[in-house]
Amino acid sequence: MKLLVCICKTPDTTAKISFTNDNTQFDTNNVSFIMNPTDEWYALVRAIEVKEQLGGTVTVITVGQKDLDQIVRKALAIGADNAVRVNAEPTDAYFVAKQIAAHAQGENYDLIFTGKETIDYNGFMVGGMLAELLDLPFVSLANHMEIEGNTATVSRDIEGGVEKLTVDTPFVVSAQKGMAEQRIPNMRGIMMARRKPLKVVEPVAAASLISTKVYELPPERKSVKLVDPENPAELVRLLHEEAKVI
Amino acid sequence: MSVLVYVDHIKGTVKKGTYEAVNYAAKVAESLGGKEVIALALGTTNNDSLAALGTYGASKVLTVNDAAFDTFDSRPIAKVIAEAASANAAEVVVFSHNSSGKALAPRVAVRLEAGLITGASSVPSGDDFTVRRSVFSGKAFADYTINSAIKVLSVNPNSFPLEEGEGTASVEAFSTSVGAGDFKVKVLEVSRSTDTVPLPEAELVVSAGRGLKGPENWGMVEDLATILGATTACSRPVADVGWRPHHEHVGQTGVTVQPNLYIAIGISGAIQHLAGVNNSKVIVVINKDPEAPFFKAADYGIVGDAFEVVPKLIEALKEFKNS
């Protein structure tokens, strides 16, 4: 199986979110970046498991500048075989999907993984766009996947339930909780990662179809109104009369 | 010129998110100077419930009455949507930001070379078509503009109150080049709990965490949810140890909710959990630890032992419901 995993960086889950340049840019000062958790825990690890079971190679691809190399090395340490970094600052999801599609065309991957969403821009966009650019089926929000021969049986989350389906390779899958368990790279993996190939390629031309105008932090919540634990009826009254939610 | 909306339905029963999307499309159409709102419903549907989309703002519903479309496969479905968009000169295509919309909207955007904004929480405004959405897992908002002629938007569930008016939509068949042979995804089974509103769409959510000490203590959480008509949820540690099913896990790596009311019982309020609930309109926290960080994000709080407070709260709600 020839497997491709799309990864990207996101701010650490505990990062303080603030903006700069008249609130038009995310302020990266004092922010540490990590591999997007759904990419790492679910997409990458499941791809490595598939390779362990069926043989093949796992390639990771990312779109970004040199600072992403440490995140790519971590993916290699966890168990990917080689990596591609498209050397460009991502502008929007379409730009990113175009770069990945440009690489994937002609490589004939059997299976392409993404995380279900990034935890910064929460777009749920790259996987579906990539699938369309490559004219492949797309199974989104997958929480379980087994492969036999060239047929995958996948469960995906739908509102209030689960859908179970089969699809033949090649296809694009977006992975979420349930697909795999997080793996911590061991020392041997970290050592080996240094020698694994990381190819840097230049971007293809792609339009940016959306632009960010301005960011805004939500208004500070008013401080909490505490209710006497002996008198929950007061809470019911407040929810009904003041908040008007019940 | 038109605004096209994708109708998401379960065996002909239109989903609430679709009503929201039709409402939204009507507002978009109005802001563009009164375009026609056309809905597209695929598979086995029911003409009466489609005609009723008129009350939410659609003037016409296009149908493809082919049972092949009764199961979900984003590739052929996106093709039909793009065909309908082109045939009706759609300037904007609208989806609900749910499990179907998340798979379809990106595909349709690529087919139409359209800019896409997912999870929109505002109606487009201004000449530059500015749309707001939540980013950084609810820790901020971003205003985006779309640079392309055709635009694709998906509407965040439960972000707009439903508005019903007068009117009946006409229902017409749409002829497509896409058919059963284009389906590559074979759906084996769909299991859905039918008795409660799914978490992402829920208006009221009762959630509990490790403070409940064990799965055997969830009875009172379920009782509270039942009396409110709320959906139950949980924190990550609780799902991880198997006290509750994974689909109830709310947070950064779980489900994101945007209810009118979120009641958190025995959840400390780790930042990853808050990321999933930041868009709730009102948050109530019940926790015995007054230092629990969740109180900083709450509108109302009770510092007390959940095992004492929750039964009293249930009694108080019973009285309220009976009065």
Chai-1 contact restraints between the chains, C-beta under 6 A:
chainA,res_idxA,chainB,res_idxB,connection_type,confidence,min_distance_angstrom,max_distance_angstrom,comment,restraint_id
A,T13,B,Q252,contact,1.0,0.0,6.0,A-B,restraint_1
A,T13,B,Q272,contact,1.0,0.0,6.0,A-B,restraint_2
A,T14,B,I271,contact,1.0,0.0,6.0,A-B,restraint_3
A,I17,B,F136,contact,1.0,0.0,6.0,A-B,restraint_4
A,I17,B,K139,contact,1.0,0.0,6.0,A-B,restraint_5
A,I17,B,A140,contact,1.0,0.0,6.0,A-B,restraint_6
A,P37,B,T253,contact,1.0,0.0,6.0,A-B,restraint_7
A,I119,B,S137,contact,1.0,0.0,6.0,A-B,restraint_8
A,I119,B,Q252,contact,1.0,0.0,6.0,A-B,restraint_9
A,D120,B,F136,contact,1.0,0.0,6.0,A-B,restraint_10
A,Y121,B,V135,contact,1.0,0.0,6.0,A-B,restraint_11
A,G123,B,T118,contact,1.0,0.0,6.0,A-B,restraint_12
A,F124,B,K102,contact,1.0,0.0,6.0,A-B,restraint_13
A,F124,B,T118,contact,1.0,0.0,6.0,A-B,restraint_14
A,M125,B,P106,contact,1.0,0.0,6.0,A-B,restraint_15
A,G128,B,A103,contact,1.0,0.0,6.0,A-B,restraint_16
A,G128,B,P106,contact,1.0,0.0,6.0,A-B,restraint_17
A,G128,B,R107,contact,1.0,0.0,6.0,A-B,restraint_18
A,M129,B,P106,contact,1.0,0.0,6.0,A-B,restraint_19
A,M129,B,V110,contact,1.0,0.0,6.0,A-B,restraint_20
A,E132,B,R107,contact,1.0,0.0,6.0,A-B,restraint_21
A,E132,B,V110,contact,1.0,0.0,6.0,A-B,restraint_22
A,L133,B,V110,contact,1.0,0.0,6.0,A-B,restraint_23
A,P137,B,R75,contact,1.0,0.0,6.0,A-B,restraint_24
A,P137,B,K184,contact,1.0,0.0,6.0,A-B,restraint_25
A,P137,B,V185,contact,1.0,0.0,6.0,A-B,restraint_26
A,F138,B,S74,contact,1.0,0.0,6.0,A-B,restraint_27
A,F138,B,A103,contact,1.0,0.0,6.0,A-B,restraint_28
A,S140,B,K102,contact,1.0,0.0,6.0,A-B,restraint_29
A,S140,B,A103,contact,1.0,0.0,6.0,A-B,restraint_30
A,L141,B,S99,contact,1.0,0.0,6.0,A-B,restraint_31
A,I158,B,S99,contact,1.0,0.0,6.0,A-B,restraint_32
A,E159,B,N98,contact,1.0,0.0,6.0,A-B,restraint_33
A,E159,B,S99,contact,1.0,0.0,6.0,A-B,restraint_34
A,E159,B,P198,contact,1.0,0.0,6.0,A-B,restraint_35
A,G160,B,R192,contact,1.0,0.0,6.0,A-B,restraint_36
A,G160,B,S193,contact,1.0,0.0,6.0,A-B,restraint_37
A,G160,B,P198,contact,1.0,0.0,6.0,A-B,restraint_38
A,G161,B,S191,contact,1.0,0.0,6.0,A-B,restraint_39
A,G161,B,R192,contact,1.0,0.0,6.0,A-B,restraint_40
A,V162,B,S191,contact,1.0,0.0,6.0,A-B,restraint_41
A,E163,B,V190,contact,1.0,0.0,6.0,A-B,restraint_42
A,K164,B,L188,contact,1.0,0.0,6.0,A-B,restraint_43
A,K164,B,E189,contact,1.0,0.0,6.0,A-B,restraint_44
A,L165,B,V185,contact,1.0,0.0,6.0,A-B,restraint_45
A,L165,B,V187,contact,1.0,0.0,6.0,A-B,restraint_46
A,L165,B,L188,contact,1.0,0.0,6.0,A-B,restraint_47
A,T166,B,K186,contact,1.0,0.0,6.0,A-B,restraint_48
A,V167,B,K184,contact,1.0,0.0,6.0,A-B,restraint_49
A,V167,B,V185,contact,1.0,0.0,6.0,A-B,restraint_50
A,K177,B,H246,contact,1.0,0.0,6.0,A-B,restraint_51
A,K177,B,T253,contact,1.0,0.0,6.0,A-B,restraint_52
A,G178,B,H246,contact,1.0,0.0,6.0,A-B,restraint_53
A,L209,B,G115,contact,1.0,0.0,6.0,A-B,restraint_54
A,L209,B,N147,contact,1.0,0.0,6.0,A-B,restraint_55
A,L209,B,S148,contact,1.0,0.0,6.0,A-B,restraint_56
A,I210,B,G115,contact,1.0,0.0,6.0,A-B,restraint_57
A,I210,B,Y144,contact,1.0,0.0,6.0,A-B,restraint_58
A,I210,B,I146,contact,1.0,0.0,6.0,A-B,restraint_59
A,S211,B,T145,contact,1.0,0.0,6.0,A-B,restraint_60
A,T212,B,A142,contact,1.0,0.0,6.0,A-B,restraint_61
A,T212,B,Y144,contact,1.0,0.0,6.0,A-B,restraint_62
A,K213,B,T130,contact,1.0,0.0,6.0,A-B,restraint_63
A,K213,B,D143,contact,1.0,0.0,6.0,A-B,restraint_64
A,K213,B,T145,contact,1.0,0.0,6.0,A-B,restraint_65
A,V214,B,D143,contact,1.0,0.0,6.0,A-B,restraint_66
A,Y215,B,A140,contact,1.0,0.0,6.0,A-B,restraint_67
A,Y215,B,A142,contact,1.0,0.0,6.0,A-B,restraint_68
A,E216,B,F141,contact,1.0,0.0,6.0,A-B,restraint_69
A,L217,B,A140,contact,1.0,0.0,6.0,A-B,restraint_70
A,V224,B,F295,contact,1.0,0.0,6.0,A-B,restraint_71
A,V224,B,A298,contact,1.0,0.0,6.0,A-B,restraint_72
A,V224,B,G301,contact,1.0,0.0,6.0,A-B,restraint_73
A,K225,B,Y300,contact,1.0,0.0,6.0,A-B,restraint_74
A,L226,B,G301,contact,1.0,0.0,6.0,A-B,restraint_75
A,V227,B,I302,contact,1.0,0.0,6.0,A-B,restraint_76
A,P229,B,I302,contact,1.0,0.0,6.0,A-B,restraint_77
A,P229,B,G304,contact,1.0,0.0,6.0,A-B,restraint_78
A,P229,B,V309,contact,1.0,0.0,6.0,A-B,restraint_79
A,P232,B,K312,contact,1.0,0.0,6.0,A-B,restraint_80
A,P232,B,L313,contact,1.0,0.0,6.0,A-B,restraint_81
A,P232,B,A316,contact,1.0,0.0,6.0,A-B,restraint_82
A,A233,B,A316,contact,1.0,0.0,6.0,A-B,restraint_83
A,V236,B,A316,contact,1.0,0.0,6.0,A-B,restraint_84
A,V236,B,L317,contact,1.0,0.0,6.0,A-B,restraint_85
A,V236,B,F320,contact,1.0,0.0,6.0,A-B,restraint_86
A,A243,B,V282,contact,1.0,0.0,6.0,A-B,restraint_87
A,V245,B,N260,contact,1.0,0.0,6.0,A-B,restraint_88
A,V245,B,L261,contact,1.0,0.0,6.0,A-B,restraint_89
A,V245,B,V282,contact,1.0,0.0,6.0,A-B,restraint_90
